[in-house]
Every structure is written in C-alpha cells, then in structure tokens.
Amino acid sequence: MSHIVSVQTEIRDLVAVQSACQRLRWDRPTVGQFKLFTRSVTGLGVLPPQWRYPIVCDLATGQLAYDNYEGRWGNPADLGRFKQAYAVEKAMLEARKAGRFVVERSLSDGAIELCVTVQGGVE
C-alpha cells in the first residue's frame, strides 16, 4: 500500500543540512553571522553556487533567511533543490534511526520517492 505525503519543511537538523549540501555537491555549511545585502543574520550558512549571499538556516526556529533579489543574485530553483534535499535526508535519517530500511528512487519529474521497509512490508 502506498501513501502520499505532503511536507512543510522546517530546517532544524544540522546533520540533515550537511547531508543535503553533500548530496547537492555544495560547500559544507558554516555557522556564523552572514550579511544579506542590507542586514546581517546569524545561523547556519549555506552558499549555493553562483549565489551572492548565503541561505541562512535558523535551526532553532526552522526558518530560512536569504536574499537572491528575485533571482538576480541566485537561482530560486536552488532554494527548492536545497529544501527537497534536506527533506529527503531528514526523512532517511529518521527512518534509519527507527531501524527501517530506505530505498530512494528519482522520478522523471524531479520528485524523489522514498520507500521505507517496516516489519516485512513497505510503509
């Protein structure tokens, strides 16, 4: 039996952020204070390729701060790819923590399907 799940992603897990960056082949995230054009924010900074300013994750609130100037300073698709990679990595971490086996499959539309095996079946 399959289940469709919609996820509202909050970025709260350091290991999942690091794994998402590794999955995307981006530089490792760094903790610090980061300038975003007119203001500075503190958190975990992730710098996608060709972005002028980083995406800054506040792991305490799950929120992101960034300034890509409506795509002029960074491709908005990179933000979506980061959120997707984070969600996949976090789901896999939690499933494995619960002793589950996870199989990942990339779909032609860019979606990622995760099959989680539980006690003789698939959840």
Beta strands, then each sheet from edge to edge (+ up, - down):
strand 1: 30-36
strand 2: 39-46
strand 3: 55-58
strand 4: 63-65
strand 5: 101-106
strand 6: 112-118
strand 7: 121-122
sheet 1: 1+ 2- 3+ 4-
sheet 2: 5+ 6- 7+
end
